[in-house]
């Protein structure tokens, strides 16, 4: 091969090697270009694909655990209220307030779990006598005062209506009490009733005063005086009984004309054993015992001795005037076994209750 031809070929090869490679050349691609291309493809796939919605259930730490949101709990309670409305089921709630409406009406507010239930005063079954002997003012005001004293007690009610949009509930205590009377007081096919004389039953305390408590016994309200509450002399019923409590009572008498006219007489002290006679044997004539004044009536001082005996004092040798809840020293002068009390005098006042 001629020398000129060989040089020409070598010169062409050198120019081919030294020539710059274009980025668009299909023969070679840089690593950076490959990474950028993959990133663009992934980004495009994320953009085009739709995101899946999150599960509605709560992810709990325990594999078999269940957690409810406040909204789901409220929905469950509302569903129960709807079922109770359809079936006329008897529900129980706590009396939490008394309110006066814009139109002048008064309602009792009962809280059932987390829902507010309104009961008109006319549906609370506060039956008061209206005559000259019981003229204590306007009926509505008297009923309002009684319901106010019942705050904190448990009452039964039946739903009369509800509104799904506002989730408000209106109910009747009267219907619930009449239903319970029908179940527990009216005789069954065998001629017997569940609530009968001499039976011990459970009762709800709905109001407490100094000398009396009011209880609801399966749809019937009745008052129990202090003397029927305890064998011990009781100065103030508020010290032993509280609104909202449940106690055991013994049915002494029942008068039932019909479902709307049922009256019950009951006591509390007969449920507990009477230890007054046994304790009275501990007293010795001219013996001195510490005690607490429970009441004072027309100059007679009623003392509850620390040994568990009721005592009566007609005189006090202390210059100070005795008062309720004072701690005193009592001297026994006589024992009245017929009334199961010790009779004597107060020698001195140990500590005055101020």
Steps between C-alpha positions, in 0.01 A plus 500: 500500500646840404630706794262790433196281527612357839560849646162614375324210683695557826420869488130425461506258804668765716233752416231246581645429850554870584151607393265590794211269571159662482267459806228385268716224364324163527820308544594615853303644801641651822404353844350832607263495209383150589415601863313808386298293261397248765398778738283655236330168432426440872366854538278451202362174639420668837322784326291281277406245769215591750570488882307232696278626784611429862312227688214624717595278796745612770837326502542370856813389684344167596422279206147423624436838667209730416487874554190713447503868418270741690290530183448124474410475869245779460353331193464173693318670789269685262420171326407353840272797568328453165437133577371590847261752344360242258462228765390732787785361707542627855831688547674640808692825530616753757302815570754771427311828478179702502451768234240759409412519131445817301126439495493479880484121533734310731687186398711249688829414328608138521833376368501158338864414440610799288160616381273761653137397548229758569200405717218755542401567860154360428662166407707472821201361695529740791150455642417765758178549695318824423260606774475752781707287735784474247503856366875553473501722193474448129507135392772547237730670749449221752573238236809693391628505858444127541680417174789728602539298821518185289810609306753217482251214532440220253168499317341281235352639181347398168585695186202685350676659204838574347650713223774346287636830365560665839515171690266628769283270713173558687382241752246426775570379852128455559469232230800315640362500856158380386665220305700391804187509716327270256788255511576497874173585680216354297436130570608243245304196378563329834360794696831611653702815440874551510484785751297380799476565873790392722732458201843666500556690176753743360407867481654816357544809716363795303500770771635550853393747771598530864227275640380307196619339177303433184553179306373354176399134524439355155296790367345616828642781712461505877646686798673333794523693826816515710354271768462227237849541357712371787474349847748762607372852555576692186556873527527566128418254223756671273776351713407143405308522173574675172315565176590246233566212739319167494385352831307198626153559643227277636148538361261553792177579317367537145179670392415457133173621355626499142825558313473877550426482872755286683648595838773319689623519859850374570779525754875447510575412861317165496741376232784532750502314828387683815787504749347763733381246760837326515684831531258620766629225726840669498357803683533518876300737720720791613745407229658780295531467122612724216247581232396737222187716500290407197203730556331738745121528513297700752773487764564129459852410384547183294844344537663213318742335743833363376403151624215489246209603722238769447466731800275785616613789719259746661764715670857623448739591785736690269468879497517496122193430287519160330457483125474244223814297432657600834704231672378458859543295813176321585402352841241218496232533771242258364459237226175495302484143368163555337636766264857364504653829611715621789371798699732736683672838492791677335774560757716710271567592138822342384523685168262741337426477131538844350 
